[in-house]
Amino acid sequence: MKKIELHTPISEKNIRKLNVGDRVFLSGTIITARDSAHRRMMKYIAEKRSIPFPLEGMALYHCGPLVKAHGDEWLVLAAGPTTSMRMEPFEAEIIENLGVRLIIGKGGMGGKTREAMKRYGAAYAAFTGGAAVLAAKRIKRVIDVKWLDLGLPEAVWIFEADRFGPLIIGIDSYGRSLYEEVRAKTLRRLNRIVEDRDL
C-alpha cells in the first residue's frame, strides 16, 4: 500500500498510477456535491449548459458540510462523507461529460460508475465515516459556494484543502473494486461456514 500526495487539477496519468488500497493525501480544490447538486448538473448536461464551477481534473466530494457564516466568510465545522451509492444514477455521466478525476465518499459505488472510471480515467477514494471534524481540519478555506438555493448541505462548496485525508482508493481506474473484493471474500467465507455446519 503506497502513500501518495495528489494536487488538483489531477491528470489522467496520475489517476492511472493509483491502485486499490493506496493511501492518498489530496491538496488543492475539492468540490462538494450531493443528490440535489448531481440532479442539477445532469439537467445542465442535458441542456448543454456550462456548469458554473470547474470540474475538469477535479475531486468531487460526496459531502454535505456543516458550515457557519462568519462575517463575509464561511467556517467549515464538519465535512464528513455521505453515502456515495446515492449518486450512482448520475456519476458515470458526470465523469464522462465533466472530466472529474477523483470521487470521494463512503461506501463505494456500483458497476456503471466503475465502468466510466475505467473508460475515462477516474478513481474512487473513501474517507472514513464519523471523522467529519478531522476532515474539516484539512480544509483551509471556502473558495466559493454555488447553488445556495438548494440549501446549505446540498449546495456546491468549493474548498481549498491541504493534505485532505487519508483517503483509501476503493475503486481504481482499471475497474478493480475493494468493495467487490471484500464482498466476494465474505461470501466465500460464509459458504465455508455453511458447508462446515452441514457436515
CYANA upper distance limits for C-alpha pairs under 8 A (distance plus 0.5 A):
  1 MET  CA     21 GLY  CA      6.25
  1 MET  CA     22 ASP  CA      5.46
  1 MET  CA     23 ARG  CA      7.37
  2 LYS  CA     21 GLY  CA      8.30
  2 LYS  CA     22 ASP  CA      5.44
  2 LYS  CA     23 ARG  CA      6.47
  3 LYS  CA     22 ASP  CA      6.65
  3 LYS  CA     23 ARG  CA      5.17
  3 LYS  CA     24 VAL  CA      6.30
  3 LYS  CA     25 PHE  CA      8.23
  4 ILE  CA     22 ASP  CA      7.74
  4 ILE  CA     23 ARG  CA      6.58
  4 ILE  CA     24 VAL  CA      5.25
  4 ILE  CA     25 PHE  CA      6.79
  5 GLU  CA     24 VAL  CA      6.34
  5 GLU  CA     25 PHE  CA      5.49
  5 GLU  CA     26 LEU  CA      6.60
  5 GLU  CA     27 SER  CA      8.26
  5 GLU  CA    163 ARG  CA      8.03
  6 LEU  CA     10 ILE  CA      7.72
  6 LEU  CA     24 VAL  CA      7.39
  6 LEU  CA     25 PHE  CA      6.66
  6 LEU  CA     26 LEU  CA      5.35
  6 LEU  CA     27 SER  CA      6.75
  7 HIS  CA     26 LEU  CA      6.20
  7 HIS  CA     27 SER  CA      5.23
  7 HIS  CA     28 GLY  CA      5.95
  8 THR  CA     26 LEU  CA      8.15
  8 THR  CA     27 SER  CA      7.07
  8 THR  CA     28 GLY  CA      5.57
  8 THR  CA     29 THR  CA      6.42
  8 THR  CA     57 GLY  CA      7.18
  8 THR  CA     58 MET  CA      6.34
  8 THR  CA     59 ALA  CA      7.81
  9 PRO  CA     28 GLY  CA      8.12
  9 PRO  CA     29 THR  CA      8.15
  9 PRO  CA     56 GLU  CA      7.90
  9 PRO  CA     57 GLY  CA      5.09
  9 PRO  CA     58 MET  CA      5.82
 10 ILE  CA     14 ASN  CA      7.13
 10 ILE  CA     15 ILE  CA      7.64
 10 ILE  CA     57 GLY  CA      5.28
 10 ILE  CA     58 MET  CA      6.77
 10 ILE  CA    101 ARG  CA      6.96
 11 SER  CA     15 ILE  CA      6.96
 11 SER  CA     57 GLY  CA      6.67
 11 SER  CA    101 ARG  CA      8.01
 12 GLU  CA     16 ARG  CA      6.60
 12 GLU  CA     57 GLY  CA      8.41
 12 GLU  CA    101 ARG  CA      7.61
 12 GLU  CA    121 GLY  CA      5.97
 12 GLU  CA    122 ALA  CA      7.70
 13 LYS  CA     17 LYS  CA      7.14
 14 ASN  CA     18 LEU  CA      7.55
 15 ILE  CA    101 ARG  CA      7.57
 15 ILE  CA    102 LEU  CA      8.41
 15 ILE  CA    121 GLY  CA      6.98
 15 ILE  CA    122 ALA  CA      6.71
 15 ILE  CA    123 ALA  CA      7.21
 15 ILE  CA    173 SER  CA      7.44
 16 ARG  CA    121 GLY  CA      7.08
 16 ARG  CA    122 ALA  CA      8.33
 16 ARG  CA    172 ASP  CA      8.26
 16 ARG  CA    173 SER  CA      6.44
 16 ARG  CA    174 TYR  CA      8.27
 18 LEU  CA     22 ASP  CA      7.15
 18 LEU  CA    123 ALA  CA      8.44
 18 LEU  CA    169 ILE  CA      7.92
 18 LEU  CA    172 ASP  CA      6.87
 18 LEU  CA    173 SER  CA      8.05
 19 ASN  CA    169 ILE  CA      7.15
 19 ASN  CA    171 ILE  CA      8.32
 19 ASN  CA    172 ASP  CA      5.96
 19 ASN  CA    173 SER  CA      8.34
 20 VAL  CA    168 ILE  CA      8.11
 20 VAL  CA    169 ILE  CA      5.45
 20 VAL  CA    170 GLY  CA      5.91
 20 VAL  CA    171 ILE  CA      6.39
 20 VAL  CA    172 ASP  CA      6.11
 20 VAL  CA    176 ARG  CA      7.24
 20 VAL  CA    177 SER  CA      7.34
 20 VAL  CA    178 LEU  CA      6.79
 21 GLY  CA    168 ILE  CA      6.25
 21 GLY  CA    169 ILE  CA      5.74
 21 GLY  CA    170 GLY  CA      6.96
 21 GLY  CA    178 LEU  CA      7.95
 22 ASP  CA    168 ILE  CA      6.25
 22 ASP  CA    169 ILE  CA      5.92
 23 ARG  CA    166 PRO  CA      6.55
 23 ARG  CA    167 LEU  CA      6.04
 23 ARG  CA    168 ILE  CA      5.31
 23 ARG  CA    169 ILE  CA      7.09
 24 VAL  CA    165 GLY  CA      7.07
 24 VAL  CA    166 PRO  CA      6.19
 24 VAL  CA    167 LEU  CA      5.45
 24 VAL  CA    168 ILE  CA      6.78
 24 VAL  CA    169 ILE  CA      7.87
 25 PHE  CA    163 ARG  CA      5.18
 25 PHE  CA    164 PHE  CA      5.76
 25 PHE  CA    165 GLY  CA      5.42
 25 PHE  CA    166 PRO  CA      5.95
 25 PHE  CA    167 LEU  CA      6.86
 26 LEU  CA    161 ALA  CA      7.71
 26 LEU  CA    162 ASP  CA      7.25
 26 LEU  CA    163 ARG  CA      5.28
 26 LEU  CA    164 PHE  CA      5.34
 26 LEU  CA    165 GLY  CA      7.09
 27 SER  CA    160 GLU  CA      7.95
 27 SER  CA    161 ALA  CA      5.58
 27 SER  CA    162 ASP  CA      5.01
 27 SER  CA    163 ARG  CA      5.37
 27 SER  CA    164 PHE  CA      6.69
 28 GLY  CA    159 PHE  CA      8.46
 28 GLY  CA    160 GLU  CA      5.86
 28 GLY  CA    161 ALA  CA      5.75
 28 GLY  CA    162 ASP  CA      7.07
 29 THR  CA     58 MET  CA      7.43
 29 THR  CA     59 ALA  CA      7.64
 29 THR  CA    158 ILE  CA      7.24
 29 THR  CA    159 PHE  CA      6.10
 29 THR  CA    160 GLU  CA      5.35
 29 THR  CA    161 ALA  CA      6.74
 30 ILE  CA     58 MET  CA      7.32
 30 ILE  CA     59 ALA  CA      5.70
 30 ILE  CA     60 LEU  CA      6.70
 30 ILE  CA     61 TYR  CA      7.15
 30 ILE  CA    158 ILE  CA      6.42
 30 ILE  CA    159 PHE  CA      5.65
 30 ILE  CA    160 GLU  CA      6.92
 30 ILE  CA    161 ALA  CA      7.29
 31 ILE  CA     55 LEU  CA      8.41
 31 ILE  CA     58 MET  CA      8.03
 31 ILE  CA     59 ALA  CA      6.74
 31 ILE  CA     60 LEU  CA      5.50
 31 ILE  CA     61 TYR  CA      6.33
 31 ILE  CA    156 VAL  CA      7.14
 31 ILE  CA    157 TRP  CA      6.17
 31 ILE  CA    158 ILE  CA      5.09
 31 ILE  CA    159 PHE  CA      6.73
 32 THR  CA     60 LEU  CA      6.16
 32 THR  CA     61 TYR  CA      4.99
 32 THR  CA     62 HIS  CA      6.29
 32 THR  CA     63 CYS  CA      6.08
 32 THR  CA     64 GLY  CA      7.70
 32 THR  CA    155 ALA  CA      8.31
 32 THR  CA    156 VAL  CA      5.76
 32 THR  CA    157 TRP  CA      5.70
 32 THR  CA    158 ILE  CA      7.12
 33 ALA  CA     37 ALA  CA      5.90
 33 ALA  CA     38 HIS  CA      6.88
 33 ALA  CA     60 LEU  CA      7.24
 33 ALA  CA     61 TYR  CA      6.64
 33 ALA  CA     62 HIS  CA      5.89
 33 ALA  CA     63 CYS  CA      6.77
 33 ALA  CA     64 GLY  CA      7.90
 33 ALA  CA    154 GLU  CA      7.23
 33 ALA  CA    155 ALA  CA      7.49
 33 ALA  CA    156 VAL  CA      5.93
 33 ALA  CA    157 TRP  CA      8.05
 34 ARG  CA     38 HIS  CA      6.64
 34 ARG  CA     62 HIS  CA      5.98
 34 ARG  CA     63 CYS  CA      6.72
 34 ARG  CA     64 GLY  CA      7.19
 34 ARG  CA     82 THR  CA      8.36
 34 ARG  CA     87 MET  CA      7.81
 34 ARG  CA    153 PRO  CA      8.46
 34 ARG  CA    154 GLU  CA      6.22
 34 ARG  CA    155 ALA  CA      8.44
 35 ASP  CA     39 ARG  CA      6.77
 35 ASP  CA     86 ARG  CA      7.47
 35 ASP  CA     87 MET  CA      6.78
 35 ASP  CA    154 GLU  CA      7.72
 36 SER  CA     40 ARG  CA      6.78
 36 SER  CA    150 LEU  CA      7.46
 36 SER  CA    154 GLU  CA      6.55
 37 ALA  CA     41 MET  CA      6.62
 37 ALA  CA    147 TRP  CA      8.31
 37 ALA  CA    150 LEU  CA      8.19
 37 ALA  CA    154 GLU  CA      6.84
 37 ALA  CA    155 ALA  CA      7.13
 37 ALA  CA    156 VAL  CA      7.23
 38 HIS  CA     42 MET  CA      6.69
 38 HIS  CA     87 MET  CA      7.74
 38 HIS  CA     90 PHE  CA      7.04
 38 HIS  CA     91 GLU  CA      8.42
 39 ARG  CA     43 LYS  CA      6.84
 39 ARG  CA     90 PHE  CA      7.91
 40 ARG  CA     44 TYR  CA      6.79
 41 MET  CA     45 ILE  CA      6.68
 41 MET  CA     51 ILE  CA      7.47
 41 MET  CA     94 ILE  CA      8.16
 42 MET  CA     46 ALA  CA      6.66
 42 MET  CA     90 PHE  CA      7.60
 42 MET  CA     93 GLU  CA      8.25
 42 MET  CA     94 ILE  CA      7.90
 43 LYS  CA     47 GLU  CA      6.67
 44 TYR  CA     48 LYS  CA      6.36
 44 TYR  CA     49 ARG  CA      5.40
 44 TYR  CA     50 SER  CA      7.30
 44 TYR  CA     51 ILE  CA      7.22
 45 ILE  CA     49 ARG  CA      6.65
 45 ILE  CA     50 SER  CA      8.26
 45 ILE  CA     97 ASN  CA      7.91
 52 PRO  CA    146 LYS  CA      8.15
 53 PHE  CA    146 LYS  CA      8.31
 54 PRO  CA     58 MET  CA      7.88
 55 LEU  CA     59 ALA  CA      7.98
 55 LEU  CA     60 LEU  CA      8.19
 55 LEU  CA     98 LEU  CA      6.43
 55 LEU  CA     99 GLY  CA      6.71
 55 LEU  CA    100 VAL  CA      5.99
 56 GLU  CA     98 LEU  CA      6.39
 56 GLU  CA     99 GLY  CA      4.85
 56 GLU  CA    100 VAL  CA      5.88
 56 GLU  CA    101 ARG  CA      7.93
 57 GLY  CA     99 GLY  CA      6.41
 57 GLY  CA    100 VAL  CA      5.84
 57 GLY  CA    101 ARG  CA      5.65
 57 GLY  CA    102 LEU  CA      8.40
 58 MET  CA     99 GLY  CA      8.13
 58 MET  CA    100 VAL  CA      5.76
 58 MET  CA    101 ARG  CA      6.17
 58 MET  CA    102 LEU  CA      7.06
 59 ALA  CA    100 VAL  CA      6.84
 59 ALA  CA    101 ARG  CA      6.60
 59 ALA  CA    102 LEU  CA      5.05
 59 ALA  CA    103 ILE  CA      6.26
 59 ALA  CA    104 ILE  CA      7.52
 60 LEU  CA    100 VAL  CA      7.34
 60 LEU  CA    102 LEU  CA      6.75
 60 LEU  CA    103 ILE  CA      5.46
 60 LEU  CA    104 ILE  CA      6.61
 61 TYR  CA     81 PRO  CA      7.82
 61 TYR  CA    103 ILE  CA      6.46
 61 TYR  CA    104 ILE  CA      5.09
 61 TYR  CA    105 GLY  CA      6.53
 62 HIS  CA     81 PRO  CA      6.16
 62 HIS  CA     82 THR  CA      5.99
 62 HIS  CA     83 THR  CA      7.77
 62 HIS  CA     84 SER  CA      6.77
 62 HIS  CA    103 ILE  CA      8.08
 62 HIS  CA    104 ILE  CA      6.55
 62 HIS  CA    105 GLY  CA      5.51
 63 CYS  CA     79 ALA  CA      6.93
 63 CYS  CA     80 GLY  CA      6.64
 63 CYS  CA     81 PRO  CA      5.21
 63 CYS  CA     82 THR  CA      5.73
 63 CYS  CA    105 GLY  CA      7.70
 63 CYS  CA    153 PRO  CA      8.17
 64 GLY  CA     79 ALA  CA      7.29
 64 GLY  CA     80 GLY  CA      8.01
 64 GLY  CA     81 PRO  CA      7.95
 64 GLY  CA     82 THR  CA      7.60
 64 GLY  CA    152 LEU  CA      8.06
 64 GLY  CA    153 PRO  CA      4.58
 64 GLY  CA    154 GLU  CA      6.46
 64 GLY  CA    155 ALA  CA      8.30
 65 PRO  CA     76 VAL  CA      7.47
 65 PRO  CA     77 LEU  CA      8.10
 65 PRO  CA     78 ALA  CA      6.23
 65 PRO  CA     79 ALA  CA      4.88
 65 PRO  CA     80 GLY  CA      7.33
 65 PRO  CA    152 LEU  CA      8.27
 65 PRO  CA    153 PRO  CA      6.21
 66 LEU  CA     76 VAL  CA      6.65
 66 LEU  CA     77 LEU  CA      6.01
 66 LEU  CA     78 ALA  CA      5.53
 66 LEU  CA     79 ALA  CA      6.82
 66 LEU  CA    152 LEU  CA      8.35
 66 LEU  CA    153 PRO  CA      7.47
 67 VAL  CA     74 TRP  CA      6.90
 67 VAL  CA     75 LEU  CA      6.00
 67 VAL  CA     76 VAL  CA      5.03
 67 VAL  CA     77 LEU  CA      6.08
 67 VAL  CA     78 ALA  CA      7.65
 67 VAL  CA    152 LEU  CA      8.12
 68 LYS  CA     74 TRP  CA      6.09
 68 LYS  CA     75 LEU  CA      5.62
 68 LYS  CA     76 VAL  CA      7.06
 68 LYS  CA     77 LEU  CA      7.69
 69 ALA  CA     73 GLU  CA      6.50
 69 ALA  CA     74 TRP  CA      5.09
 69 ALA  CA     75 LEU  CA      6.76
 70 HIS  CA     74 TRP  CA      6.07
 70 HIS  CA     75 LEU  CA      7.00
 73 GLU  CA    142 VAL  CA      8.12
 74 TRP  CA    141 ARG  CA      8.28
 74 TRP  CA    142 VAL  CA      6.80
 75 LEU  CA    141 ARG  CA      7.98
 75 LEU  CA    142 VAL  CA      7.98
 76 VAL  CA    136 ALA  CA      6.42
 76 VAL  CA    139 ILE  CA      7.98
 76 VAL  CA    141 ARG  CA      8.28
 76 VAL  CA    142 VAL  CA      8.20
 77 LEU  CA    133 VAL  CA      7.05
 77 LEU  CA    136 ALA  CA      6.50
 78 ALA  CA    132 ALA  CA      5.26
 78 ALA  CA    133 VAL  CA      5.15
 78 ALA  CA    134 LEU  CA      8.22
 78 ALA  CA    135 ALA  CA      7.33
 78 ALA  CA    136 ALA  CA      5.54
 79 ALA  CA    132 ALA  CA      5.19
 79 ALA  CA    133 VAL  CA      7.05
 79 ALA  CA    135 ALA  CA      6.06
 79 ALA  CA    136 ALA  CA      5.72
 80 GLY  CA    127 PHE  CA      8.25
 80 GLY  CA    128 THR  CA      8.30
 80 GLY  CA    129 GLY  CA      6.82
 80 GLY  CA    130 GLY  CA      7.18
 80 GLY  CA    131 ALA  CA      6.56
 80 GLY  CA    132 ALA  CA      4.24
 80 GLY  CA    133 VAL  CA      7.81
 80 GLY  CA    135 ALA  CA      6.75
 80 GLY  CA    136 ALA  CA      8.34
 81 PRO  CA    104 ILE  CA      8.09
 81 PRO  CA    105 GLY  CA      5.44
 81 PRO  CA    106 LYS  CA      6.38
 81 PRO  CA    127 PHE  CA      7.06
 81 PRO  CA    128 THR  CA      8.02
 81 PRO  CA    129 GLY  CA      6.66
 81 PRO  CA    132 ALA  CA      7.88
 82 THR  CA    105 GLY  CA      6.53
 82 THR  CA    106 LYS  CA      6.68
 82 THR  CA    129 GLY  CA      8.39
 83 THR  CA    105 GLY  CA      6.94
 83 THR  CA    106 LYS  CA      5.73
 83 THR  CA    107 GLY  CA      6.39
 83 THR  CA    108 GLY  CA      8.43
 84 SER  CA     88 GLU  CA      7.59
 84 SER  CA    105 GLY  CA      5.95
 84 SER  CA    106 LYS  CA      6.18
 84 SER  CA    107 GLY  CA      6.59
 84 SER  CA    108 GLY  CA      6.55
 84 SER  CA    109 MET  CA      6.62
 85 MET  CA    107 GLY  CA      7.50
 85 MET  CA    108 GLY  CA      7.01
 85 MET  CA    109 MET  CA      5.60
 85 MET  CA    110 GLY  CA      7.48
 87 MET  CA     91 GLU  CA      6.46
 88 GLU  CA     92 ALA  CA      8.00
 88 GLU  CA    109 MET  CA      6.71
 88 GLU  CA    110 GLY  CA      6.83
 88 GLU  CA    112 LYS  CA      7.91
 88 GLU  CA    113 THR  CA      7.05
 90 PHE  CA     94 ILE  CA      6.90
 91 GLU  CA     95 ILE  CA      6.62
 91 GLU  CA    113 THR  CA      6.41
 92 ALA  CA     96 GLU  CA      6.67
 92 ALA  CA    112 LYS  CA      6.73
 92 ALA  CA    113 THR  CA      5.14
 92 ALA  CA    114 ARG  CA      8.41
 92 ALA  CA    115 GLU  CA      8.30
 92 ALA  CA    116 ALA  CA      5.73
 92 ALA  CA    117 MET  CA      8.13
 93 GLU  CA     97 ASN  CA      6.35
 93 GLU  CA     98 LEU  CA      8.45
 93 GLU  CA    116 ALA  CA      8.41
 94 ILE  CA     98 LEU  CA      5.93
 94 ILE  CA     99 GLY  CA      7.83
 94 ILE  CA    100 VAL  CA      7.56
 95 ILE  CA     99 GLY  CA      5.76
 95 ILE  CA    100 VAL  CA      5.55
 95 ILE  CA    101 ARG  CA      7.78
 95 ILE  CA    116 ALA  CA      7.25
 95 ILE  CA    117 MET  CA      7.85
 95 ILE  CA    120 TYR  CA      7.72
 95 ILE  CA    122 ALA  CA      7.93
 96 GLU  CA    100 VAL  CA      8.43
 96 GLU  CA    116 ALA  CA      7.30
 96 GLU  CA    120 TYR  CA      7.00
 99 GLY  CA    120 TYR  CA      8.45
100 VAL  CA    122 ALA  CA      7.42
101 ARG  CA    121 GLY  CA      7.17
101 ARG  CA    122 ALA  CA      4.86
101 ARG  CA    123 ALA  CA      6.92
102 LEU  CA    122 ALA  CA      6.10
102 LEU  CA    123 ALA  CA      5.57
102 LEU  CA    124 TYR  CA      6.27
102 LEU  CA    125 ALA  CA      7.49
103 ILE  CA    122 ALA  CA      8.19
103 ILE  CA    123 ALA  CA      6.80
103 ILE  CA    124 TYR  CA      5.24
103 ILE  CA    125 ALA  CA      6.60
104 ILE  CA    124 TYR  CA      6.39
104 ILE  CA    125 ALA  CA      5.30
104 ILE  CA    126 ALA  CA      6.18
104 ILE  CA    127 PHE  CA      7.30
105 GLY  CA    124 TYR  CA      8.25
105 GLY  CA    125 ALA  CA      7.10
105 GLY  CA    126 ALA  CA      5.68
105 GLY  CA    127 PHE  CA      6.41
106 LYS  CA    126 ALA  CA      5.64
106 LYS  CA    127 PHE  CA      6.54
106 LYS  CA    128 THR  CA      7.46
106 LYS  CA    129 GLY  CA      7.14
107 GLY  CA    126 ALA  CA      7.82
107 GLY  CA    179 TYR  CA      8.41
108 GLY  CA    124 TYR  CA      7.87
108 GLY  CA    126 ALA  CA      7.82
108 GLY  CA    170 GLY  CA      7.25
108 GLY  CA    171 ILE  CA      8.05
108 GLY  CA    179 TYR  CA      7.03
109 MET  CA    113 THR  CA      7.00
109 MET  CA    114 ARG  CA      7.68
110 GLY  CA    114 ARG  CA      6.76
111 GLY  CA    115 GLU  CA      6.60
112 LYS  CA    116 ALA  CA      6.96
113 THR  CA    117 MET  CA      6.71
114 ARG  CA    118 LYS  CA      6.90
114 ARG  CA    171 ILE  CA      7.62
114 ARG  CA    173 SER  CA      8.30
114 ARG  CA    175 GLY  CA      6.20
115 GLU  CA    119 ARG  CA      6.72
115 GLU  CA    175 GLY  CA      7.06
116 ALA  CA    120 TYR  CA      6.39
116 ALA  CA    121 GLY  CA      8.27
116 ALA  CA    122 ALA  CA      8.14
117 MET  CA    121 GLY  CA      5.71
117 MET  CA    122 ALA  CA      4.88
117 MET  CA    123 ALA  CA      6.40
117 MET  CA    172 ASP  CA      7.93
117 MET  CA    173 SER  CA      5.71
117 MET  CA    174 TYR  CA      8.06
117 MET  CA    175 GLY  CA      7.63
118 LYS  CA    122 ALA  CA      7.36
118 LYS  CA    172 ASP  CA      8.22
118 LYS  CA    173 SER  CA      5.08
118 LYS  CA    174 TYR  CA      5.58
118 LYS  CA    175 GLY  CA      6.09
119 ARG  CA    173 SER  CA      8.32
121 GLY  CA    173 SER  CA      5.94
122 ALA  CA    172 ASP  CA      7.73
122 ALA  CA    173 SER  CA      5.91
123 ALA  CA    169 ILE  CA      7.71
123 ALA  CA    170 GLY  CA      8.40
123 ALA  CA    171 ILE  CA      6.18
123 ALA  CA    172 ASP  CA      5.25
123 ALA  CA    173 SER  CA      5.78
124 TYR  CA    169 ILE  CA      6.38
124 TYR  CA    170 GLY  CA      6.17
124 TYR  CA    171 ILE  CA      5.42
124 TYR  CA    172 ASP  CA      6.95
125 ALA  CA    167 LEU  CA      6.11
125 ALA  CA    168 ILE  CA      5.76
125 ALA  CA    169 ILE  CA      4.84
125 ALA  CA    170 GLY  CA      5.96
125 ALA  CA    171 ILE  CA      7.51
126 ALA  CA    167 LEU  CA      5.87
126 ALA  CA    168 ILE  CA      5.63
126 ALA  CA    169 ILE  CA      6.82
126 ALA  CA    170 GLY  CA      6.67
127 PHE  CA    165 GLY  CA      7.30
127 PHE  CA    166 PRO  CA      7.46
127 PHE  CA    167 LEU  CA      5.60
127 PHE  CA    168 ILE  CA      7.33
128 THR  CA    167 LEU  CA      8.28
131 ALA  CA    135 ALA  CA      6.85
132 ALA  CA    136 ALA  CA      6.80
133 VAL  CA    137 LYS  CA      6.92
134 LEU  CA    138 ARG  CA      7.52
135 ALA  CA    139 ILE  CA      7.49
135 ALA  CA    164 PHE  CA      7.33
135 ALA  CA    165 GLY  CA      7.66
138 ARG  CA    161 ALA  CA      6.19
138 ARG  CA    162 ASP  CA      5.96
138 ARG  CA    163 ARG  CA      6.93
138 ARG  CA    164 PHE  CA      5.69
138 ARG  CA    165 GLY  CA      8.20
139 ILE  CA    159 PHE  CA      6.96
139 ILE  CA    160 GLU  CA      6.42
139 ILE  CA    161 ALA  CA      4.85
139 ILE  CA    162 ASP  CA      6.85
139 ILE  CA    164 PHE  CA      7.70
140 LYS  CA    159 PHE  CA      7.94
140 LYS  CA    160 GLU  CA      6.10
140 LYS  CA    161 ALA  CA      5.94
140 LYS  CA    162 ASP  CA      7.11
141 ARG  CA    159 PHE  CA      6.44
141 ARG  CA    160 GLU  CA      5.94
141 ARG  CA    161 ALA  CA      7.87
142 VAL  CA    157 TRP  CA      7.63
142 VAL  CA    158 ILE  CA      6.48
142 VAL  CA    159 PHE  CA      5.17
142 VAL  CA    160 GLU  CA      6.84
143 ILE  CA    157 TRP  CA      8.44
143 ILE  CA    158 ILE  CA      5.94
143 ILE  CA    159 PHE  CA      5.96
143 ILE  CA    160 GLU  CA      6.88
144 ASP  CA    157 TRP  CA      6.79
144 ASP  CA    158 ILE  CA      5.68
144 ASP  CA    159 PHE  CA      7.77
145 VAL  CA    155 ALA  CA      7.44
145 VAL  CA    156 VAL  CA      6.16
145 VAL  CA    157 TRP  CA      5.08
145 VAL  CA    158 ILE  CA      6.40
146 LYS  CA    155 ALA  CA      6.58
146 LYS  CA    156 VAL  CA      5.56
146 LYS  CA    157 TRP  CA      7.03
147 TRP  CA    151 GLY  CA      8.45
147 TRP  CA    155 ALA  CA      5.64
147 TRP  CA    156 VAL  CA      6.65
148 LEU  CA    152 LEU  CA      6.69
148 LEU  CA    154 GLU  CA      8.23
148 LEU  CA    155 ALA  CA      5.46
148 LEU  CA    156 VAL  CA      7.95
149 ASP  CA    155 ALA  CA      7.78
150 LEU  CA    154 GLU  CA      5.99
150 LEU  CA    155 ALA  CA      5.98
151 GLY  CA    155 ALA  CA      6.27
170 GLY  CA    177 SER  CA      6.30
170 GLY  CA    178 LEU  CA      5.51
170 GLY  CA    179 TYR  CA      7.32
171 ILE  CA    175 GLY  CA      7.03
171 ILE  CA    176 ARG  CA      6.14
171 ILE  CA    177 SER  CA      4.89
171 ILE  CA    178 LEU  CA      6.73
171 ILE  CA    179 TYR  CA      8.41
172 ASP  CA    176 ARG  CA      6.14
172 ASP  CA    177 SER  CA      7.29
177 SER  CA    181 GLU  CA      6.78
178 LEU  CA    182 VAL  CA      6.62
179 TYR  CA    183 ARG  CA      6.57
180 GLU  CA    184 ALA  CA      6.55
181 GLU  CA    185 LYS  CA      6.59
182 VAL  CA    186 THR  CA      6.50
183 ARG  CA    187 LEU  CA      6.66
184 ALA  CA    188 ARG  CA      6.75
185 LYS  CA    189 ARG  CA      6.81
186 THR  CA    190 LEU  CA      6.58
187 LEU  CA    191 ASN  CA      6.59
188 ARG  CA    192 ARG  CA      6.81
189 ARG  CA    193 ILE  CA      6.79
190 LEU  CA    194 VAL  CA      6.77
191 ASN  CA    195 GLU  CA      6.59
192 ARG  CA    196 ASP  CA      6.55
193 ILE  CA    197 ARG  CA      6.80
194 VAL  CA    198 ASP  CA      6.87
195 GLU  CA    199 LEU  CA      7.06
